[in-house]
Amino acid sequence: MAFALNTFDMLKGSHDLIKTCMIEMELNQEIAGLEIPVKKIFCNLDQLKENAGLISREIFLLAQLEGRDIRPLQ
C-alpha cells in the first residue's frame, strides 16, 4: 500500500472539486472484500495524460526492481 500511496501523491490534480469539467481519480483499498476510498484527486484531461504516464512508469520500475512480470489485470 505504501507504493500506491507514494505514487498517488505524485499525481497531478487538485484535492478540491472545481466547477469545471473534472475527472475524478480515487485510490481504494480492499478490506474484507469491500472497496474503501483512501485518497481522491480531481484532474483535467492534460493532467490525466500525465498521470497515466506516471503510473505506467512507476509500475514498470517496480516490476523491474522486483524482477516481476507485468501482467494484465483480471
mmCIF file of the N, C-alpha and C atoms, coordinates in Angstrom:
data_MODEL
# 
_entry.id   MODEL 
# 
loop_
_atom_site.group_PDB 
_atom_site.id 
_atom_site.type_symbol 
_atom_site.label_atom_id 
_atom_site.label_alt_id 
_atom_site.label_comp_id 
_atom_site.label_asym_id 
_atom_site.label_entity_id 
_atom_site.label_seq_id 
_atom_site.pdbx_PDB_ins_code 
_atom_site.Cartn_x 
_atom_site.Cartn_y 
_atom_site.Cartn_z 
_atom_site.occupancy 
_atom_site.B_iso_or_equiv 
_atom_site.pdbx_formal_charge 
_atom_site.auth_seq_id 
_atom_site.auth_comp_id 
_atom_site.auth_asym_id 
_atom_site.auth_atom_id 
_atom_site.pdbx_PDB_model_num 
ATOM 1   N N  . MET A 1 1  ? 0.816   -1.192  0.000   1.00 0.00 ? 1  MET A N  1 
ATOM 2   C CA . MET A 1 1  ? 0.000   0.000   0.000   1.00 0.00 ? 1  MET A CA 1 
ATOM 3   C C  . MET A 1 1  ? 0.866   1.265   0.000   1.00 0.00 ? 1  MET A C  1 
ATOM 4   N N  . ALA A 1 2  ? 2.051   1.177   0.589   1.00 0.00 ? 2  ALA A N  1 
ATOM 5   C CA . ALA A 1 2  ? 2.934   2.348   0.634   1.00 0.00 ? 2  ALA A CA 1 
ATOM 6   C C  . ALA A 1 2  ? 3.323   2.797   -0.777  1.00 0.00 ? 2  ALA A C  1 
ATOM 7   N N  . PHE A 1 3  ? 3.594   1.831   -1.661  1.00 0.00 ? 3  PHE A N  1 
ATOM 8   C CA . PHE A 1 3  ? 3.941   2.163   -3.048  1.00 0.00 ? 3  PHE A CA 1 
ATOM 9   C C  . PHE A 1 3  ? 2.783   2.908   -3.716  1.00 0.00 ? 3  PHE A C  1 
ATOM 10  N N  . ALA A 1 4  ? 1.583   2.416   -3.521  1.00 0.00 ? 4  ALA A N  1 
ATOM 11  C CA . ALA A 1 4  ? 0.406   3.044   -4.131  1.00 0.00 ? 4  ALA A CA 1 
ATOM 12  C C  . ALA A 1 4  ? 0.189   4.453   -3.583  1.00 0.00 ? 4  ALA A C  1 
ATOM 13  N N  . LEU A 1 5  ? 0.343   4.628   -2.286  1.00 0.00 ? 5  LEU A N  1 
ATOM 14  C CA . LEU A 1 5  ? 0.177   5.960   -1.685  1.00 0.00 ? 5  LEU A CA 1 
ATOM 15  C C  . LEU A 1 5  ? 1.238   6.932   -2.182  1.00 0.00 ? 5  LEU A C  1 
ATOM 16  N N  . ASN A 1 6  ? 2.485   6.488   -2.252  1.00 0.00 ? 6  ASN A N  1 
ATOM 17  C CA . ASN A 1 6  ? 3.560   7.351   -2.753  1.00 0.00 ? 6  ASN A CA 1 
ATOM 18  C C  . ASN A 1 6  ? 3.315   7.746   -4.198  1.00 0.00 ? 6  ASN A C  1 
ATOM 19  N N  . THR A 1 7  ? 2.905   6.786   -5.013  1.00 0.00 ? 7  THR A N  1 
ATOM 20  C CA . THR A 1 7  ? 2.621   7.071   -6.421  1.00 0.00 ? 7  THR A CA 1 
ATOM 21  C C  . THR A 1 7  ? 1.438   8.020   -6.542  1.00 0.00 ? 7  THR A C  1 
ATOM 22  N N  . PHE A 1 8  ? 0.386   7.787   -5.781  1.00 0.00 ? 8  PHE A N  1 
ATOM 23  C CA . PHE A 1 8  ? -0.802  8.646   -5.841  1.00 0.00 ? 8  PHE A CA 1 
ATOM 24  C C  . PHE A 1 8  ? -0.456  10.078  -5.440  1.00 0.00 ? 8  PHE A C  1 
ATOM 25  N N  . ASP A 1 9  ? 0.439   10.239  -4.471  1.00 0.00 ? 9  ASP A N  1 
ATOM 26  C CA . ASP A 1 9  ? 0.845   11.576  -4.037  1.00 0.00 ? 9  ASP A CA 1 
ATOM 27  C C  . ASP A 1 9  ? 1.622   12.334  -5.113  1.00 0.00 ? 9  ASP A C  1 
ATOM 28  N N  . MET A 1 10 ? 2.195   11.620  -6.075  1.00 0.00 ? 10 MET A N  1 
ATOM 29  C CA . MET A 1 10 ? 2.934   12.272  -7.169  1.00 0.00 ? 10 MET A CA 1 
ATOM 30  C C  . MET A 1 10 ? 2.013   12.739  -8.295  1.00 0.00 ? 10 MET A C  1 
ATOM 31  N N  . LEU A 1 11 ? 0.767   12.297  -8.304  1.00 0.00 ? 11 LEU A N  1 
ATOM 32  C CA . LEU A 1 11 ? -0.146  12.623  -9.398  1.00 0.00 ? 11 LEU A CA 1 
ATOM 33  C C  . LEU A 1 11 ? -0.508  14.100  -9.403  1.00 0.00 ? 11 LEU A C  1 
ATOM 34  N N  . LYS A 1 12 ? -0.775  14.605  -10.599 1.00 0.00 ? 12 LYS A N  1 
ATOM 35  C CA . LYS A 1 12 ? -1.169  15.997  -10.765 1.00 0.00 ? 12 LYS A CA 1 
ATOM 36  C C  . LYS A 1 12 ? -2.682  16.109  -10.598 1.00 0.00 ? 12 LYS A C  1 
ATOM 37  N N  . GLY A 1 13 ? -3.123  17.190  -9.996  1.00 0.00 ? 13 GLY A N  1 
ATOM 38  C CA . GLY A 1 13 ? -4.549  17.416  -9.811  1.00 0.00 ? 13 GLY A CA 1 
ATOM 39  C C  . GLY A 1 13 ? -4.796  18.195  -8.548  1.00 0.00 ? 13 GLY A C  1 
ATOM 40  N N  . SER A 1 14 ? -6.062  18.338  -8.209  1.00 0.00 ? 14 SER A N  1 
ATOM 41  C CA . SER A 1 14 ? -6.474  19.112  -7.045  1.00 0.00 ? 14 SER A CA 1 
ATOM 42  C C  . SER A 1 14 ? -7.277  18.220  -6.105  1.00 0.00 ? 14 SER A C  1 
ATOM 43  N N  . HIS A 1 15 ? -7.156  18.470  -4.826  1.00 0.00 ? 15 HIS A N  1 
ATOM 44  C CA . HIS A 1 15 ? -7.945  17.730  -3.850  1.00 0.00 ? 15 HIS A CA 1 
ATOM 45  C C  . HIS A 1 15 ? -9.345  18.316  -3.729  1.00 0.00 ? 15 HIS A C  1 
ATOM 46  N N  . ASP A 1 16 ? -9.541  19.510  -4.278  1.00 0.00 ? 16 ASP A N  1 
ATOM 47  C CA . ASP A 1 16 ? -10.843 20.182  -4.217  1.00 0.00 ? 16 ASP A CA 1 
ATOM 48  C C  . ASP A 1 16 ? -11.512 20.143  -5.577  1.00 0.00 ? 16 ASP A C  1 
ATOM 49  N N  . LEU A 1 17 ? -12.801 19.884  -5.591  1.00 0.00 ? 17 LEU A N  1 
ATOM 50  C CA . LEU A 1 17 ? -13.574 19.858  -6.827  1.00 0.00 ? 17 LEU A CA 1 
ATOM 51  C C  . LEU A 1 17 ? -13.756 21.283  -7.336  1.00 0.00 ? 17 LEU A C  1 
ATOM 52  N N  . ILE A 1 18 ? -13.445 21.481  -8.610  1.00 0.00 ? 18 ILE A N  1 
ATOM 53  C CA . ILE A 1 18 ? -13.638 22.770  -9.256  1.00 0.00 ? 18 ILE A CA 1 
ATOM 54  C C  . ILE A 1 18 ? -14.858 22.623  -10.156 1.00 0.00 ? 18 ILE A C  1 
ATOM 55  N N  . LYS A 1 19 ? -15.608 23.678  -10.360 1.00 0.00 ? 19 LYS A N  1 
ATOM 56  C CA . LYS A 1 19 ? -16.875 23.574  -11.088 1.00 0.00 ? 19 LYS A CA 1 
ATOM 57  C C  . LYS A 1 19 ? -16.713 23.306  -12.580 1.00 0.00 ? 19 LYS A C  1 
ATOM 58  N N  . THR A 1 20 ? -15.499 23.314  -13.088 1.00 0.00 ? 20 THR A N  1 
ATOM 59  C CA . THR A 1 20 ? -15.293 22.982  -14.491 1.00 0.00 ? 20 THR A CA 1 
ATOM 60  C C  . THR A 1 20 ? -15.314 21.468  -14.651 1.00 0.00 ? 20 THR A C  1 
ATOM 61  N N  . CYS A 1 21 ? -15.284 21.003  -15.858 1.00 0.00 ? 21 CYS A N  1 
ATOM 62  C CA . CYS A 1 21 ? -15.313 19.562  -16.130 1.00 0.00 ? 21 CYS A CA 1 
ATOM 63  C C  . CYS A 1 21 ? -14.042 18.914  -15.582 1.00 0.00 ? 21 CYS A C  1 
ATOM 64  N N  . MET A 1 22 ? -14.191 18.028  -14.637 1.00 0.00 ? 22 MET A N  1 
ATOM 65  C CA . MET A 1 22 ? -13.045 17.386  -13.998 1.00 0.00 ? 22 MET A CA 1 
ATOM 66  C C  . MET A 1 22 ? -13.213 15.869  -14.018 1.00 0.00 ? 22 MET A C  1 
ATOM 67  N N  . ILE A 1 23 ? -12.100 15.187  -13.977 1.00 0.00 ? 23 ILE A N  1 
ATOM 68  C CA . ILE A 1 23 ? -12.061 13.729  -13.897 1.00 0.00 ? 23 ILE A CA 1 
ATOM 69  C C  . ILE A 1 23 ? -11.636 13.378  -12.484 1.00 0.00 ? 23 ILE A C  1 
ATOM 70  N N  . GLU A 1 24 ? -12.353 12.465  -11.873 1.00 0.00 ? 24 GLU A N  1 
ATOM 71  C CA . GLU A 1 24 ? -12.055 12.062  -10.503 1.00 0.00 ? 24 GLU A CA 1 
ATOM 72  C C  . GLU A 1 24 ? -11.197 10.803  -10.515 1.00 0.00 ? 24 GLU A C  1 
ATOM 73  N N  . MET A 1 25 ? -10.083 10.845  -9.782  1.00 0.00 ? 25 MET A N  1 
ATOM 74  C CA . MET A 1 25 ? -9.222  9.678   -9.618  1.00 0.00 ? 25 MET A CA 1 
ATOM 75  C C  . MET A 1 25 ? -9.242  9.323   -8.136  1.00 0.00 ? 25 MET A C  1 
ATOM 76  N N  . GLU A 1 26 ? -9.504  8.051   -7.852  1.00 0.00 ? 26 GLU A N  1 
ATOM 77  C CA . GLU A 1 26 ? -9.637  7.632   -6.465  1.00 0.00 ? 26 GLU A CA 1 
ATOM 78  C C  . GLU A 1 26 ? -8.752  6.425   -6.212  1.00 0.00 ? 26 GLU A C  1 
ATOM 79  N N  . LEU A 1 27 ? -8.053  6.450   -5.098  1.00 0.00 ? 27 LEU A N  1 
ATOM 80  C CA . LEU A 1 27 ? -7.246  5.318   -4.651  1.00 0.00 ? 27 LEU A CA 1 
ATOM 81  C C  . LEU A 1 27 ? -8.065  4.557   -3.621  1.00 0.00 ? 27 LEU A C  1 
ATOM 82  N N  . ASN A 1 28 ? -8.309  3.282   -3.888  1.00 0.00 ? 28 ASN A N  1 
ATOM 83  C CA . ASN A 1 28 ? -9.103  2.440   -2.992  1.00 0.00 ? 28 ASN A CA 1 
ATOM 84  C C  . ASN A 1 28 ? -8.255  1.320   -2.426  1.00 0.00 ? 28 ASN A C  1 
ATOM 85  N N  . GLN A 1 29 ? -8.664  0.849   -1.269  1.00 0.00 ? 29 GLN A N  1 
ATOM 86  C CA . GLN A 1 29 ? -8.043  -0.322  -0.659  1.00 0.00 ? 29 GLN A CA 1 
ATOM 87  C C  . GLN A 1 29 ? -9.150  -1.326  -0.371  1.00 0.00 ? 29 GLN A C  1 
ATOM 88  N N  . GLU A 1 30 ? -8.893  -2.583  -0.709  1.00 0.00 ? 30 GLU A N  1 
ATOM 89  C CA . GLU A 1 30 ? -9.889  -3.614  -0.430  1.00 0.00 ? 30 GLU A CA 1 
ATOM 90  C C  . GLU A 1 30 ? -9.662  -4.173  0.970   1.00 0.00 ? 30 GLU A C  1 
ATOM 91  N N  . ILE A 1 31 ? -10.685 -4.078  1.787   1.00 0.00 ? 31 ILE A N  1 
ATOM 92  C CA . ILE A 1 31 ? -10.648 -4.607  3.147   1.00 0.00 ? 31 ILE A CA 1 
ATOM 93  C C  . ILE A 1 31 ? -11.874 -5.491  3.325   1.00 0.00 ? 31 ILE A C  1 
ATOM 94  N N  . ALA A 1 32 ? -11.634 -6.757  3.607   1.00 0.00 ? 32 ALA A N  1 
ATOM 95  C CA . ALA A 1 32 ? -12.726 -7.729  3.821   1.00 0.00 ? 32 ALA A CA 1 
ATOM 96  C C  . ALA A 1 32 ? -13.700 -7.741  2.646   1.00 0.00 ? 32 ALA A C  1 
ATOM 97  N N  . GLY A 1 33 ? -13.152 -7.611  1.435   1.00 0.00 ? 33 GLY A N  1 
ATOM 98  C CA . GLY A 1 33 ? -13.983 -7.667  0.236   1.00 0.00 ? 33 GLY A CA 1 
ATOM 99  C C  . GLY A 1 33 ? -14.692 -6.369  -0.104  1.00 0.00 ? 33 GLY A C  1 
ATOM 100 N N  . LEU A 1 34 ? -14.479 -5.321  0.662   1.00 0.00 ? 34 LEU A N  1 
ATOM 101 C CA . LEU A 1 34 ? -15.108 -4.027  0.404   1.00 0.00 ? 34 LEU A CA 1 
ATOM 102 C C  . LEU A 1 34 ? -14.070 -3.023  -0.060  1.00 0.00 ? 34 LEU A C  1 
ATOM 103 N N  . GLU A 1 35 ? -14.436 -2.229  -1.069  1.00 0.00 ? 35 GLU A N  1 
ATOM 104 C CA . GLU A 1 35 ? -13.559 -1.175  -1.567  1.00 0.00 ? 35 GLU A CA 1 
ATOM 105 C C  . GLU A 1 35 ? -13.713 0.058   -0.685  1.00 0.00 ? 35 GLU A C  1 
ATOM 106 N N  . ILE A 1 36 ? -12.643 0.455   -0.027  1.00 0.00 ? 36 ILE A N  1 
ATOM 107 C CA . ILE A 1 36 ? -12.647 1.606   0.869   1.00 0.00 ? 36 ILE A CA 1 
ATOM 108 C C  . ILE A 1 36 ? -11.815 2.719   0.228   1.00 0.00 ? 36 ILE A C  1 
ATOM 109 N N  . PRO A 1 37 ? -12.417 3.904   0.002   1.00 0.00 ? 37 PRO A N  1 
ATOM 110 C CA . PRO A 1 37 ? -11.636 5.008   -0.572  1.00 0.00 ? 37 PRO A CA 1 
ATOM 111 C C  . PRO A 1 37 ? -10.573 5.502   0.407   1.00 0.00 ? 37 PRO A C  1 
ATOM 112 N N  . VAL A 1 38 ? -9.361  5.704   -0.123  1.00 0.00 ? 38 VAL A N  1 
ATOM 113 C CA . VAL A 1 38 ? -8.247  6.172   0.699   1.00 0.00 ? 38 VAL A CA 1 
ATOM 114 C C  . VAL A 1 38 ? -7.935  7.631   0.385   1.00 0.00 ? 38 VAL A C  1 
ATOM 115 N N  . LYS A 1 39 ? -7.796  7.947   -0.905  1.00 0.00 ? 39 LYS A N  1 
ATOM 116 C CA . LYS A 1 39 ? -7.492  9.310   -1.346  1.00 0.00 ? 39 LYS A CA 1 
ATOM 117 C C  . LYS A 1 39 ? -8.219  9.574   -2.647  1.00 0.00 ? 39 LYS A C  1 
ATOM 118 N N  . LYS A 1 40 ? -8.418  10.878  -2.939  1.00 0.00 ? 40 LYS A N  1 
ATOM 119 C CA . LYS A 1 40 ? -9.118  11.265  -4.157  1.00 0.00 ? 40 LYS A CA 1 
ATOM 120 C C  . LYS A 1 40 ? -8.524  12.566  -4.671  1.00 0.00 ? 40 LYS A C  1 
ATOM 121 N N  . ILE A 1 41 ? -8.378  12.669  -6.002  1.00 0.00 ? 41 ILE A N  1 
ATOM 122 C CA . ILE A 1 41 ? -7.995  13.935  -6.618  1.00 0.00 ? 41 ILE A CA 1 
ATOM 123 C C  . ILE A 1 41 ? -8.873  14.159  -7.840  1.00 0.00 ? 41 ILE A C  1 
ATOM 124 N N  . PHE A 1 42 ? -8.933  15.409  -8.276  1.00 0.00 ? 42 PHE A N  1 
ATOM 125 C CA . PHE A 1 42 ? -9.665  15.789  -9.471  1.00 0.00 ? 42 PHE A CA 1 
ATOM 126 C C  . PHE A 1 42 ? -8.662  16.377  -10.454 1.00 0.00 ? 42 PHE A C  1 
ATOM 127 N N  . CYS A 1 43 ? -8.762  15.958  -11.718 1.00 0.00 ? 43 CYS A N  1 
ATOM 128 C CA . CYS A 1 43 ? -7.810  16.442  -12.715 1.00 0.00 ? 43 CYS A CA 1 
ATOM 129 C C  . CYS A 1 43 ? -8.513  16.706  -14.041 1.00 0.00 ? 43 CYS A C  1 
ATOM 130 N N  . ASN A 1 44 ? -7.839  17.465  -14.906 1.00 0.00 ? 44 ASN A N  1 
ATOM 131 C CA . ASN A 1 44 ? -8.365  17.696  -16.248 1.00 0.00 ? 44 ASN A CA 1 
ATOM 132 C C  . ASN A 1 44 ? -7.706  16.693  -17.203 1.00 0.00 ? 44 ASN A C  1 
ATOM 133 N N  . LEU A 1 45 ? -8.034  16.780  -18.489 1.00 0.00 ? 45 LEU A N  1 
ATOM 134 C CA . LEU A 1 45 ? -7.517  15.798  -19.447 1.00 0.00 ? 45 LEU A CA 1 
ATOM 135 C C  . LEU A 1 45 ? -5.999  15.837  -19.581 1.00 0.00 ? 45 LEU A C  1 
ATOM 136 N N  . ASP A 1 46 ? -5.404  17.019  -19.546 1.00 0.00 ? 46 ASP A N  1 
ATOM 137 C CA . ASP A 1 46 ? -3.943  17.110  -19.641 1.00 0.00 ? 46 ASP A CA 1 
ATOM 138 C C  . ASP A 1 46 ? -3.272  16.458  -18.435 1.00 0.00 ? 46 ASP A C  1 
ATOM 139 N N  . GLN A 1 47 ? -3.823  16.714  -17.265 1.00 0.00 ? 47 GLN A N  1 
ATOM 140 C CA . GLN A 1 47 ? -3.278  16.096  -16.056 1.00 0.00 ? 47 GLN A CA 1 
ATOM 141 C C  . GLN A 1 47 ? -3.489  14.590  -16.065 1.00 0.00 ? 47 GLN A C  1 
ATOM 142 N N  . LEU A 1 48 ? -4.633  14.137  -16.583 1.00 0.00 ? 48 LEU A N  1 
ATOM 143 C CA . LEU A 1 48 ? -4.898  12.700  -16.684 1.00 0.00 ? 48 LEU A CA 1 
ATOM 144 C C  . LEU A 1 48 ? -3.855  12.026  -17.565 1.00 0.00 ? 48 LEU A C  1 
ATOM 145 N N  . LYS A 1 49 ? -3.499  12.682  -18.668 1.00 0.00 ? 49 LYS A N  1 
ATOM 146 C CA . LYS A 1 49 ? -2.478  12.137  -19.569 1.00 0.00 ? 49 LYS A CA 1 
ATOM 147 C C  . LYS A 1 49 ? -1.148  11.997  -18.837 1.00 0.00 ? 49 LYS A C  1 
ATOM 148 N N  . GLU A 1 50 ? -0.753  13.026  -18.098 1.00 0.00 ? 50 GLU A N  1 
ATOM 149 C CA . GLU A 1 50 ? 0.497   12.972  -17.337 1.00 0.00 ? 50 GLU A CA 1 
ATOM 150 C C  . GLU A 1 50 ? 0.425   11.902  -16.243 1.00 0.00 ? 50 GLU A C  1 
ATOM 151 N N  . ASN A 1 51 ? -0.721  11.803  -15.581 1.00 0.00 ? 51 ASN A N  1 
ATOM 152 C CA . ASN A 1 51 ? -0.886  10.822  -14.510 1.00 0.00 ? 51 ASN A CA 1 
ATOM 153 C C  . ASN A 1 51 ? -0.814  9.393   -15.038 1.00 0.00 ? 51 ASN A C  1 
ATOM 154 N N  . ALA A 1 52 ? -1.405  9.158   -16.201 1.00 0.00 ? 52 ALA A N  1 
ATOM 155 C CA . ALA A 1 52 ? -1.353  7.815   -16.792 1.00 0.00 ? 52 ALA A CA 1 
ATOM 156 C C  . ALA A 1 52 ? 0.092   7.434   -17.106 1.00 0.00 ? 52 ALA A C  1 
ATOM 157 N N  . GLY A 1 53 ? 0.861   8.388   -17.635 1.00 0.00 ? 53 GLY A N  1 
ATOM 158 C CA . GLY A 1 53 ? 2.273   8.130   -17.914 1.00 0.00 ? 53 GLY A CA 1 
ATOM 159 C C  . GLY A 1 53 ? 3.066   7.862   -16.645 1.00 0.00 ? 53 GLY A C  1 
ATOM 160 N N  . LEU A 1 54 ? 2.798   8.639   -15.611 1.00 0.00 ? 54 LEU A N  1 
ATOM 161 C CA . LEU A 1 54 ? 3.500   8.464   -14.342 1.00 0.00 ? 54 LEU A CA 1 
ATOM 162 C C  . LEU A 1 54 ? 3.175   7.099   -13.722 1.00 0.00 ? 54 LEU A C  1 
ATOM 163 N N  . ILE A 1 55 ? 1.914   6.730   -13.722 1.00 0.00 ? 55 ILE A N  1 
ATOM 164 C CA . ILE A 1 55 ? 1.514   5.428   -13.170 1.00 0.00 ? 55 ILE A CA 1 
ATOM 165 C C  . ILE A 1 55 ? 2.168   4.291   -13.952 1.00 0.00 ? 55 ILE A C  1 
ATOM 166 N N  . SER A 1 56 ? 2.157   4.390   -15.274 1.00 0.00 ? 56 SER A N  1 
ATOM 167 C CA . SER A 1 56 ? 2.787   3.359   -16.115 1.00 0.00 ? 56 SER A CA 1 
ATOM 168 C C  . SER A 1 56 ? 4.276   3.236   -15.811 1.00 0.00 ? 56 SER A C  1 
ATOM 169 N N  . ARG A 1 57 ? 4.954   4.382   -15.696 1.00 0.00 ? 57 ARG A N  1 
ATOM 170 C CA . ARG A 1 57 ? 6.383   4.377   -15.402 1.00 0.00 ? 57 ARG A CA 1 
ATOM 171 C C  . ARG A 1 57 ? 6.669   3.750   -14.042 1.00 0.00 ? 57 ARG A C  1 
ATOM 172 N N  . GLU A 1 58 ? 5.899   4.114   -13.027 1.00 0.00 ? 58 GLU A N  1 
ATOM 173 C CA . GLU A 1 58 ? 6.120   3.590   -11.680 1.00 0.00 ? 58 GLU A CA 1 
ATOM 174 C C  . GLU A 1 58 ? 5.861   2.084   -11.613 1.00 0.00 ? 58 GLU A C  1 
ATOM 175 N N  . ILE A 1 59 ? 4.851   1.604   -12.304 1.00 0.00 ? 59 ILE A N  1 
ATOM 176 C CA . ILE A 1 59 ? 4.586   0.154   -12.334 1.00 0.00 ? 59 ILE A CA 1 
ATOM 177 C C  . ILE A 1 59 ? 5.729   -0.572  -13.026 1.00 0.00 ? 59 ILE A C  1 
ATOM 178 N N  . PHE A 1 60 ? 6.200   -0.013  -14.137 1.00 0.00 ? 60 PHE A N  1 
ATOM 179 C CA . PHE A 1 60 ? 7.316   -0.631  -14.854 1.00 0.00 ? 60 PHE A CA 1 
ATOM 180 C C  . PHE A 1 60 ? 8.561   -0.679  -13.970 1.00 0.00 ? 60 PHE A C  1 
ATOM 181 N N  . LEU A 1 61 ? 8.872   0.438   -13.288 1.00 0.00 ? 61 LEU A N  1 
ATOM 182 C CA . LEU A 1 61 ? 10.047  0.472   -12.418 1.00 0.00 ? 61 LEU A CA 1 
ATOM 183 C C  . LEU A 1 61 ? 9.927   -0.529  -11.269 1.00 0.00 ? 61 LEU A C  1 
ATOM 184 N N  . LEU A 1 62 ? 8.755   -0.626  -10.675 1.00 0.00 ? 62 LEU A N  1 
ATOM 185 C CA . LEU A 1 62 ? 8.547   -1.580  -9.594  1.00 0.00 ? 62 LEU A CA 1 
ATOM 186 C C  . LEU A 1 62 ? 8.742   -3.008  -10.090 1.00 0.00 ? 62 LEU A C  1 
ATOM 187 N N  . ALA A 1 63 ? 8.207   -3.304  -11.258 1.00 0.00 ? 63 ALA A N  1 
ATOM 188 C CA . ALA A 1 63 ? 8.352   -4.649  -11.819 1.00 0.00 ? 63 ALA A CA 1 
ATOM 189 C C  . ALA A 1 63 ? 9.822   -4.959  -12.099 1.00 0.00 ? 63 ALA A C  1 
ATOM 190 N N  . GLN A 1 64 ? 10.570  -3.980  -12.592 1.00 0.00 ? 64 GLN A N  1 
ATOM 191 C CA . GLN A 1 64 ? 11.986  -4.188  -12.878 1.00 0.00 ? 64 GLN A CA 1 
ATOM 192 C C  . GLN A 1 64 ? 12.790  -4.384  -11.594 1.00 0.00 ? 64 GLN A C  1 
ATOM 193 N N  . LEU A 1 65 ? 12.493  -3.584  -10.571 1.00 0.00 ? 65 LEU A N  1 
ATOM 194 C CA . LEU A 1 65 ? 13.224  -3.689  -9.310  1.00 0.00 ? 65 LEU A CA 1 
ATOM 195 C C  . LEU A 1 65 ? 12.955  -5.007  -8.596  1.00 0.00 ? 65 LEU A C  1 
ATOM 196 N N  . GLU A 1 66 ? 11.730  -5.484  -8.694  1.00 0.00 ? 66 GLU A N  1 
ATOM 197 C CA . GLU A 1 66 ? 11.382  -6.717  -8.003  1.00 0.00 ? 66 GLU A CA 1 
ATOM 198 C C  . GLU A 1 66 ? 11.511  -7.942  -8.909  1.00 0.00 ? 66 GLU A C  1 
ATOM 199 N N  . GLY A 1 67 ? 11.892  -7.740  -10.156 1.00 0.00 ? 67 GLY A N  1 
ATOM 200 C CA . GLY A 1 67 ? 12.076  -8.857  -11.083 1.00 0.00 ? 67 GLY A CA 1 
ATOM 201 C C  . GLY A 1 67 ? 10.778  -9.576  -11.416 1.00 0.00 ? 67 GLY A C  1 
ATOM 202 N N  . ARG A 1 68 ? 9.686   -8.845  -11.410 1.00 0.00 ? 68 ARG A N  1 
ATOM 203 C CA . ARG A 1 68 ? 8.371   -9.443  -11.697 1.00 0.00 ? 68 ARG A CA 1 
ATOM 204 C C  . ARG A 1 68 ? 7.968   -9.193  -13.131 1.00 0.00 ? 68 ARG A C  1 
ATOM 205 N N  . ASP A 1 69 ? 7.089   -10.057 -13.621 1.00 0.00 ? 69 ASP A N  1 
ATOM 206 C CA . ASP A 1 69 ? 6.475   -9.840  -14.921 1.00 0.00 ? 69 ASP A CA 1 
ATOM 207 C C  . ASP A 1 69 ? 5.276   -8.921  -14.740 1.00 0.00 ? 69 ASP A C  1 
ATOM 208 N N  . ILE A 1 70 ? 5.036   -8.084  -15.743 1.00 0.00 ? 70 ILE A N  1 
ATOM 209 C CA . ILE A 1 70 ? 3.858   -7.235  -15.725 1.00 0.00 ? 70 ILE A CA 1 
ATOM 210 C C  . ILE A 1 70 ? 2.766   -7.991  -16.476 1.00 0.00 ? 70 ILE A C  1 
ATOM 211 N N  . ARG A 1 71 ? 1.686   -8.259  -15.762 1.00 0.00 ? 71 ARG A N  1 
ATOM 212 C CA . ARG A 1 71 ? 0.557   -8.989  -16.354 1.00 0.00 ? 71 ARG A CA 1 
ATOM 213 C C  . ARG A 1 71 ? -0.679  -8.104  -16.339 1.00 0.00 ? 71 ARG A C  1 
ATOM 214 N N  . PRO A 1 72 ? -1.581  -8.329  -17.288 1.00 0.00 ? 72 PRO A N  1 
ATOM 215 C CA . PRO A 1 72 ? -2.825  -7.537  -17.291 1.00 0.00 ? 72 PRO A CA 1 
ATOM 216 C C  . PRO A 1 72 ? -3.678  -7.854  -16.070 1.00 0.00 ? 72 PRO A C  1 
ATOM 217 N N  . LEU A 1 73 ? -4.488  -6.881  -15.657 1.00 0.00 ? 73 LEU A N  1 
ATOM 218 C CA . LEU A 1 73 ? -5.415  -7.111  -14.557 1.00 0.00 ? 73 LEU A CA 1 
ATOM 219 C C  . LEU A 1 73 ? -6.477  -8.111  -14.981 1.00 0.00 ? 73 LEU A C  1 
ATOM 220 N N  . GLN A 1 74 ? -6.969  -8.852  -14.035 1.00 0.00 ? 74 GLN A N  1 
ATOM 221 C CA . GLN A 1 74 ? -8.021  -9.824  -14.343 1.00 0.00 ? 74 GLN A CA 1 
ATOM 222 C C  . GLN A 1 74 ? -9.311  -9.447  -13.680 1.00 0.00 ? 74 GLN A C  1 
# 
